[in-house]
Amino acid sequence: MAIELDFAAVLTEWPLLVKGVAWTLGLTAVSAVLGVLLGIGCAWVRTQGPGWSRPGVAAYVELIRNTPFIVQLFFIFFGLPAMGVRLSPEWSSVIAMVINLGAYSAEIVRAGIQTTPAGQIEAAMSLALSRMQTFIWVVLPPALQRVWPALVSQIIIVMLGSAVCGQISTEELSFAANLIQSRNFRAFEAFIVATAIYLLLSIATRATLNWFGQRFLFGGRRG
Amino acid sequence: MKLSKRLALSAAVAASLLTLAGASHAQAALDNIQKAKLIKIAIPTDFPPYGFVGIDLKPQGLDIDMANFIAAKMGVKIELMPVTSANRIAYLQTKKADLVISTLGKNAEREKVIDFTSAYSPFFQGIYGPKTISIKTMADLAGKTVAATRGALEDQELTKVAPAGTDIKRFEDNNATVSAFVAGQTQLLATGVSVAGVMMQKNPQLNTEYKLLLKDSPNFIGVAKGEDALRTKVNAIIAEGKKSGDIDKMAQKWLGRPAGQLPE
């Protein structure tokens, strides 16, 4: 018996899919912005921050990078209520994604910062820029430019990783696909559609972020 | 252009996957089982006392006993495959499992895609919640959050009968659903009587009580659509088990009461 494909059964549920795409993109957008900012902050601490603050950040980075995302998510959603912190599935997802991306992007950005030529910093110092000014205007933009492709990939990994947020009833794209297949048992079609949408989302996100980086972060308009 | 090349490649991969999936045969399940001397049965591990993982990390429960009973009567070895409510029917459709013995209730939607044997054990689903929340009718669910397992009968039933404004939170498996309720992430819980029983026993501090009946639905064994030879064989084994009292004994052991009258 050949499997008969019935995409119509899946596509008639398009409002669920649209909602799923909206949640996936929304979660990714918020966590990309906050996560990369967190990562930059952590990278600053690990390279130039005060000595007492470095072990704490190092511990955070190692803890997150060496545990599975789904465990972090479950800890926030199922674990924290035991301590009286009760977050909705959506907030739990955002926080887990920000914390996760923060740790990975900290290491990516740190790599970019550490490859800054010493002469560049010395030049900034000789122009009487403060340490903070040097970091924000002289060190960070070229550092980000160097690691931007890696950073964009990490953001896309986090976007694809958001698929597990459906496990705690966040209604993102995988949740939608799973819900559709559990209603009409068209598992194959539902996941083919979800796969195609994820592929398009990834390609579009990568293109957007590459353009965004060039245009706004290190496009050389700073004079 | 780079982008279109990448898309074309992805499309090619997807197309080859589709072709691969097309090859399987009708009515071959029973022959294959007897030839391989092995039956693959999908069972729950998140649904005590029907199927759960014991302290020795091995699955046990009524459904597992039933699976072993059928394998023994057929004289073949058994491979147990743990599944969740959401993926158990897909296991059958893709022939990863020969039978699904996983607290599977029968309804019209499911009968379109798989076949069912006779019933082998009793079951009902209800809505549970703390004594402090008053739920007298389905209309009282409006504005409340209810945890349910995605794709389980209670999810389908609740989706049908719940009033507008009911916030149904759907989780991947029963463990997650119960955990969400116990952690206070939802106000109410829609689940099977057995799951609720264990939850209440382990969390007396929640003061949970039975609120409403969702559906009375005995469990059936699922077989892939059109596998009539296998279905007839399993039906004969169930009928034999009912007559010999083995099925009553299993219900007594795990549910504390005999199986009673079950539909064919």
Interface residues (C-beta under 8 A of the other chain):
Chain A: M1 A2 I3 L5 F77 F78 P81 A82 R86 S88 P89 G166 Q167 I168 S169 F175 N178 L179 Q181 S182 R183 N184 F185 A187 F188 I192 T195 A196 L199 I203 A207
Chain B: L3 R6 L7 S10 A14 L18 A21 G22 A23 S24 H25 A26 S85 A86 N87 I89 A90 Q93 T94 E109 R110 K112 V113 I114 A147 R150 G151 D155 Q156 K169 R170 F171 E172 A176 S179 A180 A183 G184 Q185 G226
